[in-house]
């Protein structure tokens, strides 16, 4: 998995068995291989931006090579024999996603593009690869996201407790699972920015020396500007009912430029956007989830769990709920999305649908992805 934060490549090696309503996941290894500064810069330049098709094509192939190298590196570090791995699921790097669609040459076109060639990865490893998960859901009328809720349902459902799985990556997203829910009763959507805006400001204020606010230390020294947060909350995205998805198109470079145009100092700006992530999560749960189910447990994963200031804001803006990390349920918070795409690949290999139409808006459940045998 390589996500919208553009930090690098997360590799999770797991033993997995999927039943009708439950998944059993046993971790074997996990590691992150960072992108080089040059590769990260190249990806940023083409993410939701005008770029040369030749550059996109070359990065598509290069990422396939880098994924293979990362896979071998993590296996070697953890003494996992390469020939013990039977299948690879590769999400790829999203450089464009428009789940709603626009008029284009006479038709309404919704589209997504994840680069990182699964065929290159399969050839370099000798292992079958499932990749390009999102396009089949979109062909079936869905938004291509979120896809992880299918796995959240298998991992976290409970007969008596209402649970919300919250992943705070570049974008924050929730999967709300009512007690004893059937798959069609799951509520899932992107709430808005997760770490993306925080990371962008941290990088700007440090002149690129750091890519994130470690443990939320800079934000902890500032004071959130409540008036600005109220203005930011007026954005139409936060009030649109699910299913819905977000990315750099809504909260990328242009959004950050507008924030930098305010007169906030460094610490206050970081405190404000850190609070904004927590506020928008709380707002989304209050408006779109709590009217339909009780929330007993909030299970948090993703890089945001390491931001102590963000987690403190989250506790303040989501009151009356027990907050856990996914580690308490046997899933490393940093590995969660990589684990999810391993499970999705497992389902695809067995020709089983693994999208949740209630989450993506698709007309029907479909088998996801393309297989490079």
C-alpha positions as CSV (number, residue, x, y, z in Angstrom):
1,X,0.0,0.0,0.0
2,X,1.2,3.5,-0.8
3,X,-1.2,6.2,0.2
4,X,-2.0,9.8,-0.3
5,X,0.6,10.9,2.3
6,X,3.2,9.8,-0.2
7,X,5.5,8.6,2.6
8,X,6.5,5.4,1.0
9,X,5.5,1.7,0.6
10,X,3.9,-0.3,3.4
11,X,4.4,-4.0,3.1
12,X,2.3,-6.4,5.2
13,X,2.8,-10.2,5.0
14,X,-0.1,-12.1,6.5
15,X,-1.7,-15.5,6.8
16,X,-5.4,-15.0,6.0
17,X,-8.6,-17.0,5.9
18,X,-11.9,-15.4,5.0
19,X,-15.2,-16.9,6.0
20,X,-18.7,-15.7,5.2
21,X,-18.8,-13.0,7.8
22,X,-15.4,-13.1,9.5
23,X,-11.7,-12.9,8.5
24,X,-8.8,-14.4,10.4
25,X,-5.6,-12.5,10.0
26,X,-2.2,-13.5,11.4
27,X,0.6,-11.1,10.8
28,X,3.9,-12.5,9.6
29,X,5.8,-9.3,8.8
30,X,5.4,-5.6,8.3
31,X,7.7,-2.8,7.2
32,X,7.7,0.6,5.4
33,X,10.2,1.5,2.7
34,X,10.4,5.2,2.3
35,X,10.2,6.9,-1.1
36,X,13.3,8.8,-2.1
37,X,13.0,12.6,-2.1
38,X,13.2,12.6,-5.9
39,X,10.5,10.0,-6.4
40,X,8.2,11.6,-3.9
41,X,8.6,15.0,-5.6
42,X,7.9,13.4,-9.0
43,X,4.7,11.8,-7.7
44,X,3.6,15.1,-6.1
45,X,4.1,16.9,-9.4
46,X,1.7,14.6,-11.2
47,X,-0.9,14.1,-8.5
48,X,-4.1,15.9,-9.5
49,X,-2.0,18.1,-11.8
50,X,-1.2,18.6,-15.5
51,X,1.7,16.4,-16.5
52,X,3.4,14.8,-19.4
53,X,2.0,11.3,-20.2
54,X,5.5,10.0,-20.7
55,X,6.4,10.9,-17.1
56,X,3.2,9.1,-15.9
57,X,4.0,6.0,-18.0
58,X,7.6,5.8,-16.7
59,X,6.5,6.3,-13.1
60,X,4.0,3.5,-13.6
61,X,6.7,1.1,-14.5
62,X,9.2,2.5,-12.0
63,X,6.8,2.0,-9.1
64,X,6.2,-1.6,-10.1
65,X,10.0,-2.1,-9.7
66,X,10.0,-0.2,-6.4
67,X,7.1,-2.3,-5.0
68,X,9.0,-5.5,-5.9
69,X,12.2,-4.2,-4.1
70,X,10.2,-3.2,-1.1
71,X,8.5,-6.6,-0.9
72,X,11.8,-8.4,-1.0
73,X,13.4,-6.1,1.5
74,X,10.6,-6.5,4.1
75,X,10.6,-10.3,3.6
76,X,14.4,-10.5,4.1
77,X,14.3,-8.3,7.2
78,X,11.7,-10.6,8.8
79,X,13.1,-13.9,7.6
80,X,10.0,-14.6,5.5
81,X,10.9,-17.0,2.6
82,X,9.9,-15.4,-0.7
83,X,8.4,-18.7,-1.9
84,X,6.1,-18.9,1.1
85,X,4.1,-16.0,-0.3
86,X,1.4,-17.1,-2.6
87,X,-0.3,-13.9,-3.7
88,X,0.4,-10.1,-3.6
89,X,-2.3,-7.4,-3.5
90,X,-1.0,-4.0,-4.7
91,X,-3.2,-0.9,-4.3
92,X,-0.8,1.3,-6.3
93,X,-0.3,5.1,-6.0
94,X,-3.3,7.2,-6.6
95,X,-2.5,10.2,-8.8
96,X,-6.1,11.1,-9.7
97,X,-9.5,10.2,-8.3
98,X,-12.9,11.6,-9.3
99,X,-15.6,9.4,-8.0
100,X,-18.4,11.9,-8.8
101,X,-17.6,12.4,-12.4
102,X,-17.9,15.3,-14.8
103,X,-19.1,15.9,-18.4
104,X,-16.4,14.9,-20.8
105,X,-16.8,14.6,-24.6
106,X,-20.6,14.2,-24.3
107,X,-20.7,11.7,-21.4
108,X,-20.4,11.9,-17.6
109,X,-17.1,10.3,-16.8
110,X,-16.0,9.2,-13.3
111,X,-12.5,7.9,-13.2
112,X,-9.5,7.0,-11.1
113,X,-5.8,6.3,-11.8
114,X,-3.5,4.3,-9.6
115,X,0.0,3.8,-11.0
116,X,2.5,1.0,-10.2
117,X,2.4,-1.8,-12.8
118,X,1.2,-5.1,-11.4
119,X,2.7,-7.0,-14.3
120,X,6.2,-5.6,-13.5
121,X,5.7,-6.6,-9.8
122,X,4.6,-10.1,-10.8
123,X,7.5,-10.6,-13.1
124,X,10.1,-9.4,-10.6
125,X,8.7,-11.5,-7.8
126,X,7.4,-14.6,-9.6
127,X,4.2,-14.3,-7.5
128,X,0.7,-13.6,-8.9
129,X,-0.4,-10.0,-8.3
130,X,-3.9,-8.4,-7.9
131,X,-3.9,-4.7,-8.6
132,X,-6.1,-1.8,-9.9
133,X,-8.9,-2.5,-7.4
134,X,-10.9,0.6,-7.8
135,X,-11.9,0.7,-11.4
136,X,-14.3,-2.3,-11.4
137,X,-16.4,-0.7,-8.6
138,X,-16.5,2.5,-10.7
139,X,-17.6,0.6,-13.8
140,X,-20.4,-0.8,-11.7
141,X,-21.6,2.8,-10.8
142,X,-19.6,3.2,-7.6
143,X,-17.1,5.9,-6.6
144,X,-14.3,3.4,-6.3
145,X,-13.9,4.2,-2.7
146,X,-13.9,3.4,0.1
147,X,-12.9,-0.3,-0.4
148,X,-11.4,-1.0,3.1
149,X,-14.9,-1.1,4.8
150,X,-15.4,-4.7,3.4
151,X,-12.3,-5.7,5.5
152,X,-13.3,-3.6,8.5
153,X,-16.6,-5.4,8.5
154,X,-14.9,-8.8,8.5
155,X,-12.4,-7.8,11.2
156,X,-14.4,-5.7,13.7
157,X,-18.1,-6.6,13.6
158,X,-19.7,-7.4,16.9
159,X,-23.1,-8.9,17.7
160,X,-23.9,-6.3,20.5
161,X,-21.5,-3.4,20.2
162,X,-21.7,-0.6,17.6
163,X,-18.2,0.0,16.2
164,X,-16.6,2.6,14.0
165,X,-13.3,1.8,12.4
166,X,-11.5,5.1,11.7
167,X,-8.4,5.2,9.6
168,X,-6.4,8.5,9.7
169,X,-4.1,8.4,6.7
170,X,-3.7,11.3,4.3
171,X,-7.5,11.3,4.2
172,X,-9.6,10.2,7.2
173,X,-12.3,7.6,6.6
174,X,-14.8,5.8,8.7
175,X,-16.5,2.4,8.6
176,X,-19.6,2.3,10.9
177,X,-20.8,-1.2,11.8
178,X,-24.0,-1.4,13.7
179,X,-24.4,-4.2,16.3
180,X,-25.0,-7.5,14.5
181,X,-25.0,-5.7,11.1
182,X,-25.4,-7.3,7.7
183,X,-22.9,-6.0,5.1
184,X,-25.5,-3.8,3.4
185,X,-26.1,-2.0,6.7
186,X,-22.5,-0.7,7.0
187,X,-22.0,3.0,6.6
188,X,-18.6,4.1,5.2
189,X,-17.2,7.3,3.7
190,X,-14.3,9.7,3.8
191,X,-14.8,12.4,6.5
192,X,-12.2,14.8,5.0
193,X,-8.5,15.6,5.6
194,X,-6.5,13.2,7.8
195,X,-2.8,13.9,7.9
196,X,-2.6,15.4,4.4
197,X,-2.9,19.1,5.3
198,X,-1.0,18.7,8.6
199,X,1.9,17.1,6.7
200,X,1.9,19.8,4.0
201,X,2.1,22.6,6.5
202,X,4.8,20.8,8.5
203,X,6.8,20.4,5.3
204,X,6.3,24.0,4.3
205,X,7.3,25.5,7.7
206,X,10.4,23.3,8.0
207,X,11.5,24.0,4.4
208,X,11.1,20.3,3.6
209,X,13.3,19.1,6.5
210,X,10.4,17.1,8.0
211,X,7.3,15.6,6.2
212,X,5.1,15.5,9.3
213,X,4.5,17.0,12.8
214,X,6.1,14.3,14.9
215,X,3.7,13.3,17.7
216,X,1.9,16.6,17.1
217,X,4.6,18.5,19.0
218,X,4.4,21.7,16.9
219,X,0.6,21.7,17.0
220,X,0.7,21.2,20.8
221,X,2.5,24.5,21.2
222,X,-0.1,26.4,19.2
223,X,-3.8,27.3,19.7
224,X,-6.5,26.3,17.3
225,X,-8.3,29.2,15.6
226,X,-11.9,28.3,16.2
227,X,-13.2,31.1,14.0
228,X,-11.2,29.8,11.0
229,X,-12.4,26.2,11.7
230,X,-16.0,27.4,11.5
231,X,-15.2,29.0,8.1
232,X,-13.5,25.8,6.9
233,X,-16.5,23.7,8.0
234,X,-18.7,25.6,5.5
235,X,-17.1,23.6,2.6
236,X,-19.8,21.7,0.8
237,X,-18.0,18.4,1.1
238,X,-18.5,18.2,4.9
239,X,-22.2,18.6,4.5
240,X,-22.7,16.2,1.6
241,X,-24.3,12.9,2.7
242,X,-22.4,9.6,2.0
243,X,-21.4,7.7,0.0
244,X,-18.6,10.2,-0.8
245,X,-14.8,10.2,-1.2
246,X,-12.1,12.8,-0.9
247,X,-8.5,13.3,-1.8
248,X,-5.9,15.8,-3.1
249,X,-8.6,17.2,-5.4
250,X,-10.4,18.7,-2.3
251,X,-7.6,19.0,0.2
252,X,-4.4,19.2,-1.7
253,X,-2.1,22.0,-2.8
254,X,-4.7,24.6,-3.5
255,X,-6.4,24.0,-0.1
256,X,-3.0,24.4,1.6
257,X,-2.2,27.6,-0.3
258,X,-5.4,29.2,1.0
259,X,-4.5,28.2,4.6
260,X,-1.0,29.7,4.2
261,X,-2.6,33.0,3.1
262,X,-4.0,33.4,6.5
263,X,-2.1,35.4,9.2
264,X,-1.7,32.4,11.5
265,X,1.8,31.6,12.9
266,X,3.3,28.2,12.4
267,X,2.2,26.6,15.7
268,X,-1.3,28.1,15.5
269,X,-1.7,27.0,11.9
270,X,-0.7,23.4,12.7
271,X,-3.0,23.4,15.8
272,X,-5.9,24.6,13.7
273,X,-5.5,22.0,10.9
274,X,-4.9,19.2,13.5
275,X,-8.1,20.3,15.3
276,X,-9.9,20.4,11.9
277,X,-9.2,16.8,11.2
278,X,-10.7,15.8,14.6
279,X,-13.6,18.3,14.2
280,X,-14.6,17.0,10.8
281,X,-14.5,13.4,12.1
282,X,-16.7,14.3,15.0
283,X,-19.0,16.3,12.7
284,X,-19.3,13.4,10.3
285,X,-20.1,10.9,13.1
286,X,-22.7,13.2,14.7
287,X,-24.5,14.0,11.4
288,X,-24.3,10.8,9.4
289,X,-23.7,7.9,11.8
290,X,-25.1,8.6,15.3
291,X,-28.7,9.1,13.9
292,X,-28.5,5.5,12.6
293,X,-26.6,3.6,15.3
294,X,-25.0,3.8,18.7
295,X,-21.2,4.0,18.8
296,X,-19.6,2.0,21.6
297,X,-16.1,1.7,20.2
298,X,-13.9,3.9,17.9
299,X,-11.1,1.8,16.5
300,X,-8.3,4.0,15.1
301,X,-5.6,3.1,12.7
302,X,-3.2,4.9,10.3
303,X,-0.4,7.3,10.9
304,X,-2.7,9.6,12.8
305,X,-2.6,7.4,15.9
306,X,1.0,8.6,16.5
307,X,-0.1,12.2,16.6
308,X,-0.8,12.7,20.3
309,X,-2.3,16.2,19.8
310,X,-4.7,14.9,17.2
311,X,-5.7,12.0,19.4
312,X,-6.4,14.4,22.2
313,X,-8.5,16.5,20.0
314,X,-10.3,13.4,18.8
315,X,-11.2,12.4,22.4
316,X,-12.6,15.9,22.9
317,X,-14.7,16.0,19.7
318,X,-16.0,12.5,19.8
319,X,-17.3,12.3,23.4
320,X,-18.8,9.3,25.1
321,X,-17.0,6.7,23.0
322,X,-14.2,4.2,24.0
323,X,-11.3,5.0,21.7
324,X,-9.0,2.1,20.8
325,X,-6.2,1.5,18.3
326,X,-6.5,-1.4,15.9
327,X,-3.5,-3.0,17.7
328,X,-5.9,-4.0,20.5
329,X,-7.7,-6.1,17.8
330,X,-4.5,-7.7,16.4
331,X,-3.9,-5.3,13.5
332,X,-0.9,-3.0,13.5
333,X,-2.3,0.6,13.0
334,X,0.4,1.3,10.5
335,X,-0.2,-2.0,8.6
336,X,-4.0,-1.8,8.5
337,X,-4.5,-0.6,4.9
338,X,-1.8,-2.9,3.5
339,X,-3.5,-5.8,5.4
340,X,-6.8,-4.7,3.9
341,X,-5.6,-5.0,0.3
342,X,-4.0,-8.4,1.0
343,X,-7.5,-9.5,2.1
344,X,-9.1,-7.9,-0.9
345,X,-6.6,-9.7,-3.2
346,X,-7.4,-13.0,-1.4
347,X,-11.1,-12.5,-2.2
348,X,-10.4,-11.5,-5.9
349,X,-8.2,-14.6,-6.3
350,X,-11.2,-16.7,-5.3
351,X,-13.5,-14.7,-7.6
352,X,-15.5,-13.3,-4.7
353,X,-17.0,-9.8,-4.7
354,X,-15.4,-7.5,-2.1
355,X,-16.9,-4.1,-2.5
356,X,-19.7,-2.9,-0.3
357,X,-22.3,-1.1,-2.5
358,X,-23.6,0.7,0.6
359,X,-20.2,2.3,1.0
360,X,-19.2,3.0,-2.6
361,X,-22.6,3.5,-4.2
362,X,-22.1,0.7,-6.8
363,X,-25.1,-0.9,-8.3
364,X,-24.0,-4.4,-7.2
365,X,-21.2,-6.3,-5.5
366,X,-18.3,-7.0,-8.0
367,X,-15.0,-8.9,-8.0
368,X,-12.3,-6.2,-7.8
369,X,-9.0,-5.8,-9.5
370,X,-6.9,-7.2,-12.3
371,X,-4.8,-10.3,-12.0
372,X,-1.2,-10.6,-13.3
373,X,-0.6,-14.3,-12.9
